[in-house]
Structure formats: structure tokens, C-alpha cells
């Protein structure tokens, strides 16, 4: 039936890959990936295309852009021997068995139910709110005390 396609920008910073942003337009995603690739904040940048086939419930991913620094790194590491056809076939079989599929609806419902039923403690008041509350209480006590002093002075 329908295939859903998204484009994710993955960035490597301090040895950790993170999804920076998600686009539904290929050209825009590649353009943003190129812009981030020129930026010195990230070590490497990739744009990954993910497609989800609703009919077969399969997810496919492939990289459509790599930053120039990543291409230089792969060019220097590609001098090794290529693996034998038997090794390649074994890798293909493992990749197909480990493909990502979305969890079944029952699992999603159970996770949602657990999140809703979990007991959470209410957040503590911030220090500013605590200070303001005490200041107002102190002002009220001072007002009452001054009022009593005024009344007592007017009587005597």
C-alpha cells in the first residue's frame, strides 16, 4: 500500500551519534546535512533515508549523504581487503534478520498504560516560590503586629 519516507540527520559529537532532526523532504534534509557538515561543532554528519512499508511492516534504511570528513575517513580505511562472498552472504542474512520493525500495538498500549499508571511525586516548589511564600507570610505577620501596636497606642 503506502510507503512512508523520512530523512533523519545523524550527528556525531564526542563519540556519540544522535538524531539531530527529521525531515520529510529529501532535498531539504541533504541541504541541512551539508550545512551541518561544514560546521565544526560536529565530528561527522549523515543523512539517513528511512522507509516504512505499511503492508509488510518493514523498515528500510540507507545513508544518502555523508559529510566530507566521514568520506575522507572511509577512503583511508577502505584499503583493507574486501570480505569473501561467503562472509558477505552471512552479513546480509544477519542484517535481514535484525531489521527494525515497529513494535506490535499491544506492546505500545502496555507501555502507554504503564506510563499513565505510574505514581509520580509532584515536583517540588522552586526556591523562588518558596521565598515569595515566606516573604508574603512575614509581611502579613508584620502588618498584623503593626496594626495591634497602633490600636494599643490609640487606646492608652
Contact map, one row per residue, 1 for C-alpha under 8 A:
111000000000000000000000000000000000000000000000000011100000000000000000000000000000000000000000000000000000000000000000000000000000000000000000000000000000
111100000000000000000000000000000000000000000000000011100000000000000000000000000000000000000000000000000000000000000000000000000000000000000000000000000000
111110000000000000000000000000000000000000000000001111000000000000000000000000000000000000000000000000000000000000000000000000000000000000000000000000000000
011111000000000000000000000000000000000000000000001111000000000000000000000000000000000000000000000000000000000000000000000000000000000000000000000000000000
001111100000000000000001000000000000000000000000111100000000000000000000000000000000000000000000000000000000000000000000000000000000000000000000000000000000
000111110000000000000111100000000000000000000000111000000000000000000000000000000000000000000000000000000000000000000000000000000000000000000000000000000000
000011111000000000000111110010000000000000000011110000000000000000000000000000000000000000000000000000000000000000000000000000000000000000000000000000000000
000001111100000000111110000010000000000000000011110000000000000000000000000000000000000000000000000000000000000000000000000000000000000000000000000000000000
000000111110000000111100000010001000000000001111000000000000000000000000000000000000000000000000000000000000000000000000000000000000000000000000000000000000
000000011111000011111000000000000000000000001111000000000000000000000000000000000000000000000000000000000000000000000000000000000000000000000000000000000000
000000001111100011110000000000000000000001111100000000000000000000000000000000000000000000000000000000000000000000000000000000000000000000000000000000000000
000000000111111111000000000000000000000001111000000000000000000000000000000000000000000000000000000000000000000000000000000000000000000000000000000000000000
000000000011111111000000000000000000000011110000000000000000000000000000000000000000000000000000000000000000000000000000000000000000000000000000000000000000
000000000001111100000000000000000000000000100000000000000000000000000000000000000000000000000000000000000000000000000000000000000000000000000000000000000000
000000000001111110000000000000000000000000000000000000000000000000000000000000000000000000000000000000000000000000000000000000000000000000000000000000000000
000000000001111111000000000000000000000000000000000000000000000000000000000000000000000000000000000000000000000000000000000000000000000000000000000000000000
000000000111101111100000000000000000000000000000000000000000000000000000000000000000000000000000000000000000000000000000000000000000000000000000000000000000
000000000111100111110000000000000000000000000000000000000000000000000000000000000000000000000000000000000000000000000000000000000000000000000000000000000000
000000011110000011111100000000000000000000000000000000000000000000000000000000000000000000000000000000000000000000000000000000000000000000000000000000000000
000000011110000001111100000000000000000000000000000000000000000000000000000000000000000000000000000000000000000000000000000000000000000000000000000000000000
000000011100000000111110000000000000000000000000000000000000000000000000000000000000000000000000000000000000000000000000000000000000000000000000000000000000
000001111000000000111111000010000000000000000000000000000000000000000000000000000000000000000000000000000000000000000000000000000000000000000000000000000000
000001110000000000001111110110000000000000000000000000000000000000000000000000000000000000000000000000000000000000000000000000000000000000000000000000000000
000011100000000000000111110010000000000000000000000000000000000000000000000000000000000000000000000000000000000000000000000000000000000000000000000000000000
000001100000000000000011111110000000000000000000000000000000000000000000000000000000000000000000000000000000000000000000000000000000000000000000000000000000
000000100000000000000011111111000000000000000000000000000000000000000000000000000000000000000000000000000000000000000000000000000000000000000000000000000000
000000000000000000000000111111100000000000000000000000000000000000000000000000000000000000000000000000000000000000000000000000000000000000000000000000000000
000000000000000000000010111111110000000000000000000000000000000000000000000000000000000000000000000000000000000000000000000000000000000000000000000000000000
000000111000000000000111111111111000000000000010000000000000000000000000000000000000000000000000000000000000000000000000000000000000000000000000000000000000
000000000000000000000000011111111100000000000010000000000000000110000000000000000000000000000000000000000000000000000000000000000000000000000000000000000000
000000000000000000000000001111111110000000000000000000000000000000000000000000000000000000000000000000000000000000000000000000000000000000000000000000000000
000000000000000000000000000111111111000000000000000000000000000000000000000000000000000000000000000000000000000000000000000000000000000000000000000000000000
000000001000000000000000000011111111100000001110000000000000000010100000000000000000000000000000000000000000000000000000000000000000000000000000000000000000
000000000000000000000000000001111111110000000000000000000000000000100000000000000000000000000000000000000000000000000000000000000000000000000000000000000000
000000000000000000000000000000111111111000000000000000000000000000000000000000000000000000000000000000000000000000000000000000000000000000000000000000000000
000000000000000000000000000000011111111001001000000000000000000000000000000000000000000000000000000000000000000000000000000000000000000000000000000000000000
000000000000000000000000000000001111111101011000000000000000000000110000000000000000000000000000000000000000000000000000000000000000000000000000000000000000
000000000000000000000000000000000111111100000000000000000000000000100000000000000000000000000000000000000000000000000000000000000000000000000000000000000000
000000000000000000000000000000000011111111000000000000000000000000000000000000000000000000000000000000000000000000000000000000000000000000000000000000000000
000000000000000000000000000000000000111111100000000000000000000000000000000000000000000000000000000000000000000000000000000000000000000000000000000000000000
000000000000100000000000000000000000001111100000000000000000000000000000000000000000000000000000000000000000000000000000000000000000000000000000000000000000
000000000011100000000000000000000001101111111000000000000000000000000000000000000000000000000000000000000000000000000000000000000000000000000000000000000000
000000000011110000000000000000000000000111111000000000000000000000001000000000000000000000000000000000000000000000000000000000000000000000000000000000000000
000000000011100000000000000000000000100001111100000000000000000001101100000000000000000000000000000000000000000000000000000000000000000000000000000000000000
000000001111000000000000000000001001100001111110000000000000000001100100000000000000000000000000000000000000000000000000000000000000000000000000000000000000
000000001110000000000000000000001000000000011111000000000000001111100000000000000000000000000000000000000000000000000000000000000000000000000000000000000000
000000111100000000000000000011001000000000001111100000000000001111000000000000000000000000000000000000000000000000000000000000000000000000000000000000000000
000000111100000000000000000000000000000000000111110000000000111110000000000000000000000000000000000000000000000000000000000000000000000000000000000000000000
000011110000000000000000000000000000000000000011111000000000111100000000000000000000000000000000000000000000000000000000000000000000000000000000000000000000
000011110000000000000000000000000000000000000001111100000011110000000000000000000000000000000000000000000000000000000000000000000000000000000000000000000000
001111000000000000000000000000000000000000000000111110000011100000000000000000000000000000000000000000000000000000000000000000000000000000000000000000000000
001110000000000000000000000000000000000000000000011111001111000000000000000000000000000000000000000000000000000000000000000000000000000000000000000000000000
111100000000000000000000000000000000000000000000001111111110000000000000000000000000000000000000000000000000000000000000000000000000000000000000000000000000
111100000000000000000000000000000000000000000000000111111100000000000000000000000000000000000000000000000000000000000000000000000000000000000000000000000000
110000000000000000000000000000000000000000000000000011111000000000000000000000000000000000000000000000000000000000000000000000000000000000000000000000000000
000000000000000000000000000000000000000000000000000011111100000000000000000000000000000000000000000000000000000000000000000000000000000000000000000000000000
000000000000000000000000000000000000000000000000000111111110000000000000000000000000000000000000000011000000000000000000000000000000000000000000000000000000
000000000000000000000000000000000000000000000000000111011111000000000000000000000000000000000000001110000000000000000000000000000000000000000000000000000000
000000000000000000000000000000000000000000000000011110001111100000000000000000000000000000000000001110000000000000000000000000000000000000000000000000000000
000000000000000000000000000000000000000000000000011100000111110000000000000000000000000000000000001100000000000000000000000000000000000000000000000000000000
000000000000000000000000000000000000000000000001111000000011111000000000000000000000000000000000000000000000000000000000000000000000000000000000000000000000
000000000000000000000000000000000000000000000001110000000001111100000000000000000000000000000000000000000000000000000000000000000000000000000000000000000000
000000000000000000000000000000000000000000000111100000000000111111000000000000000000000000000000000000000000000000000000000000000000000000000000000000000000
000000000000000000000000000001000000000000000111100000000000011111000000000000000000000000000000000000000000000000000000000000000000000000000000000000000000
000000000000000000000000000001001000000000000111000000000000001111100000000000000000000000000000000000000000000000000000000000000000000000000000000000000000
000000000000000000000000000000000000000000011110000000000000001111110110000000000000000000000000000000000000000000000000000000000000000000000000000000000000
000000000000000000000000000000001100110000011100000000000000000011111110000000000000000000000000000000000000000000000000000000000000000000000000000000000000
000000000000000000000000000000000000100000000000000000000000000001111111000000000000000000000000000000000000000000000000000000000000000000000000000000000000
000000000000000000000000000000000000000000110000000000000000000000111111100000000000000000000000000000000000000000000000000000000000000000000000000000000000
000000000000000000000000000000000000000000011000000000000000000001111111110000000000000000000000000000000000000000000000000000000000000000000000000000000000
000000000000000000000000000000000000000000000000000000000000000001111111111000000000000000000000000000000000000000000000000000000000000000000000000000000000
000000000000000000000000000000000000000000000000000000000000000000011111111100000000000000000000000000000000000000000000000000000000000000000000000000000000
000000000000000000000000000000000000000000000000000000000000000000001111111110000000000000000000000000000000000000000000000000000000000000000000000000000000
000000000000000000000000000000000000000000000000000000000000000000000111111111000000000000000000000000000000000000000000000000000000000000000000000000000000
000000000000000000000000000000000000000000000000000000000000000000000011111111100000000000000000000000000000000000000000000000000000000000000000000000000000
000000000000000000000000000000000000000000000000000000000000000000000001111111100000000000000000000000000000000000000000000000000000000000000000000000000000
000000000000000000000000000000000000000000000000000000000000000000000000111111110000000000000000000000000000000000000000000000000000000000000000000000000000
000000000000000000000000000000000000000000000000000000000000000000000000011111111000000000000000000000000000000000000000000000000000000000000000000000000000
000000000000000000000000000000000000000000000000000000000000000000000000001111111000000000000000000000000000000000000000000000000000000000000000000000000000
000000000000000000000000000000000000000000000000000000000000000000000000000011111100000000000000000000000000000000000000000000000000000000000000000000000000
000000000000000000000000000000000000000000000000000000000000000000000000000001111110000000000000000000000000000000000000000000000000000000000000000000000000
000000000000000000000000000000000000000000000000000000000000000000000000000000011111000000000000000000000000000000000000000000000000000000000000000000000000
000000000000000000000000000000000000000000000000000000000000000000000000000000001111101100000000000000000000000000000000000000000000000000000000000000000000
000000000000000000000000000000000000000000000000000000000000000000000000000000000111111100000000000000000000000000000000000000000000000000000000000000000000
000000000000000000000000000000000000000000000000000000000000000000000000000000000011111110000000000000000000000000000000000000000000000000000000000000000000
000000000000000000000000000000000000000000000000000000000000000000000000000000000001111111000000000000000000000000000000000000000000000000000000000000000000
000000000000000000000000000000000000000000000000000000000000000000000000000000000011111111100000000000000000000000000000000000000000000000000000000000000000
000000000000000000000000000000000000000000000000000000000000000000000000000000000011111111110000000000000000000000000000000000000000000000000000000000000000
000000000000000000000000000000000000000000000000000000000000000000000000000000000000111111111000000000000000000000000000000000000000000000000000000000000000
000000000000000000000000000000000000000000000000000000000000000000000000000000000000011111111100000000000000000000000000000000000000000000000000000000000000
000000000000000000000000000000000000000000000000000000000000000000000000000000000000001111111110000000000000000000000000000000000000000000000000000000000000
000000000000000000000000000000000000000000000000000000000000000000000000000000000000000111111111000000000000000000000000000000000000000000000000000000000000
000000000000000000000000000000000000000000000000000000000000000000000000000000000000000011111111100000000000000000000000000000000000000000000000000000000000
000000000000000000000000000000000000000000000000000000000000000000000000000000000000000001111111110000000000000000000000000000000000000000000000000000000000
000000000000000000000000000000000000000000000000000000000000000000000000000000000000000000111111111000000000000000000000000000000000000000000000000000000000
000000000000000000000000000000000000000000000000000000000000000000000000000000000000000000011111111000000000000000000000000000000000000000000000000000000000
000000000000000000000000000000000000000000000000000000000000000000000000000000000000000000001111111000000000000000000000000000000000000000000000000000000000
000000000000000000000000000000000000000000000000000000000000000000000000000000000000000000000111111100000000000000000000000000000000000000000000000000000000
000000000000000000000000000000000000000000000000000000000111000000000000000000000000000000000011111110000000000000000000000000000000000000000000000000000000
000000000000000000000000000000000000000000000000000000000111000000000000000000000000000000000000011111000000000000000000000000000000000000000000000000000000
000000000000000000000000000000000000000000000000000000001110000000000000000000000000000000000000001111100000000000000000000000000000000000000000000000000000
000000000000000000000000000000000000000000000000000000001000000000000000000000000000000000000000000111110000000000000000000000000000000000000000000000000000
000000000000000000000000000000000000000000000000000000000000000000000000000000000000000000000000000011111011000000000000000000000000000000000000000000000000
000000000000000000000000000000000000000000000000000000000000000000000000000000000000000000000000000001111111000000000000000000000000000000000000000000000000
000000000000000000000000000000000000000000000000000000000000000000000000000000000000000000000000000000111111100000000000000000000000000000000000000000000000
000000000000000000000000000000000000000000000000000000000000000000000000000000000000000000000000000000011111110000000000000000000000000000000000000000000000
000000000000000000000000000000000000000000000000000000000000000000000000000000000000000000000000000000111111111000000000000000000000000000000000000000000000
000000000000000000000000000000000000000000000000000000000000000000000000000000000000000000000000000000111111111100000000000000000000000000000000000000000000
000000000000000000000000000000000000000000000000000000000000000000000000000000000000000000000000000000001111111110000000000000000000000000000000000000000000
000000000000000000000000000000000000000000000000000000000000000000000000000000000000000000000000000000000111111111000000000000000000000000000000000000000000
000000000000000000000000000000000000000000000000000000000000000000000000000000000000000000000000000000000011111111100000000000000000000000000000000000000000
000000000000000000000000000000000000000000000000000000000000000000000000000000000000000000000000000000000001111111110000000000000000000000000000000000000000
000000000000000000000000000000000000000000000000000000000000000000000000000000000000000000000000000000000000111111111000000000000000000000000000000000000000
000000000000000000000000000000000000000000000000000000000000000000000000000000000000000000000000000000000000011111111100000000000000000000000000000000000000
000000000000000000000000000000000000000000000000000000000000000000000000000000000000000000000000000000000000001111111100000000000000000000000000000000000000
000000000000000000000000000000000000000000000000000000000000000000000000000000000000000000000000000000000000000111111100000000000000000000000000000000000000
000000000000000000000000000000000000000000000000000000000000000000000000000000000000000000000000000000000000000011111110000000000000000000000000000000000000
000000000000000000000000000000000000000000000000000000000000000000000000000000000000000000000000000000000000000001111111000000000000000000000000000000000000
000000000000000000000000000000000000000000000000000000000000000000000000000000000000000000000000000000000000000000001111100000000000000000000000000000000000
000000000000000000000000000000000000000000000000000000000000000000000000000000000000000000000000000000000000000000000111110000000000000000000000000000000000
000000000000000000000000000000000000000000000000000000000000000000000000000000000000000000000000000000000000000000000011111000000000000000000000000000000000
000000000000000000000000000000000000000000000000000000000000000000000000000000000000000000000000000000000000000000000001111100000000000000000000000000000000
000000000000000000000000000000000000000000000000000000000000000000000000000000000000000000000000000000000000000000000000111110000000000000000000000000000000
000000000000000000000000000000000000000000000000000000000000000000000000000000000000000000000000000000000000000000000000011111000000000000000000000000000000
000000000000000000000000000000000000000000000000000000000000000000000000000000000000000000000000000000000000000000000000001111101100000000000000000000000000
000000000000000000000000000000000000000000000000000000000000000000000000000000000000000000000000000000000000000000000000000111111100000000000000000000000000
000000000000000000000000000000000000000000000000000000000000000000000000000000000000000000000000000000000000000000000000000011111110000000000000000000000000
000000000000000000000000000000000000000000000000000000000000000000000000000000000000000000000000000000000000000000000000000001111111000000000000000000000000
000000000000000000000000000000000000000000000000000000000000000000000000000000000000000000000000000000000000000000000000000011111111100000000000000000000000
000000000000000000000000000000000000000000000000000000000000000000000000000000000000000000000000000000000000000000000000000011111111110000000000000000000000
000000000000000000000000000000000000000000000000000000000000000000000000000000000000000000000000000000000000000000000000000000111111111000000000000000000000
000000000000000000000000000000000000000000000000000000000000000000000000000000000000000000000000000000000000000000000000000000011111111100000000000000000000
000000000000000000000000000000000000000000000000000000000000000000000000000000000000000000000000000000000000000000000000000000001111111110000000000000000000
000000000000000000000000000000000000000000000000000000000000000000000000000000000000000000000000000000000000000000000000000000000111111111000000000000000000
000000000000000000000000000000000000000000000000000000000000000000000000000000000000000000000000000000000000000000000000000000000011111111100000000000000000
000000000000000000000000000000000000000000000000000000000000000000000000000000000000000000000000000000000000000000000000000000000001111111110000000000000000
000000000000000000000000000000000000000000000000000000000000000000000000000000000000000000000000000000000000000000000000000000000000111111111000000000000000
000000000000000000000000000000000000000000000000000000000000000000000000000000000000000000000000000000000000000000000000000000000000011111111100000000000000
000000000000000000000000000000000000000000000000000000000000000000000000000000000000000000000000000000000000000000000000000000000000001111111110000000000000
000000000000000000000000000000000000000000000000000000000000000000000000000000000000000000000000000000000000000000000000000000000000000111111111000000000000
000000000000000000000000000000000000000000000000000000000000000000000000000000000000000000000000000000000000000000000000000000000000000011111111100000000000
000000000000000000000000000000000000000000000000000000000000000000000000000000000000000000000000000000000000000000000000000000000000000001111111110000000000
000000000000000000000000000000000000000000000000000000000000000000000000000000000000000000000000000000000000000000000000000000000000000000111111111000000000
000000000000000000000000000000000000000000000000000000000000000000000000000000000000000000000000000000000000000000000000000000000000000000011111111100000000
000000000000000000000000000000000000000000000000000000000000000000000000000000000000000000000000000000000000000000000000000000000000000000001111111110000000
000000000000000000000000000000000000000000000000000000000000000000000000000000000000000000000000000000000000000000000000000000000000000000000111111111000000
000000000000000000000000000000000000000000000000000000000000000000000000000000000000000000000000000000000000000000000000000000000000000000000011111111100000
000000000000000000000000000000000000000000000000000000000000000000000000000000000000000000000000000000000000000000000000000000000000000000000001111111110000
000000000000000000000000000000000000000000000000000000000000000000000000000000000000000000000000000000000000000000000000000000000000000000000000111111111000
000000000000000000000000000000000000000000000000000000000000000000000000000000000000000000000000000000000000000000000000000000000000000000000000011111111100
000000000000000000000000000000000000000000000000000000000000000000000000000000000000000000000000000000000000000000000000000000000000000000000000001111111110
000000000000000000000000000000000000000000000000000000000000000000000000000000000000000000000000000000000000000000000000000000000000000000000000000111111111
000000000000000000000000000000000000000000000000000000000000000000000000000000000000000000000000000000000000000000000000000000000000000000000000000011111111
000000000000000000000000000000000000000000000000000000000000000000000000000000000000000000000000000000000000000000000000000000000000000000000000000001111111
000000000000000000000000000000000000000000000000000000000000000000000000000000000000000000000000000000000000000000000000000000000000000000000000000000111111
000000000000000000000000000000000000000000000000000000000000000000000000000000000000000000000000000000000000000000000000000000000000000000000000000000011111
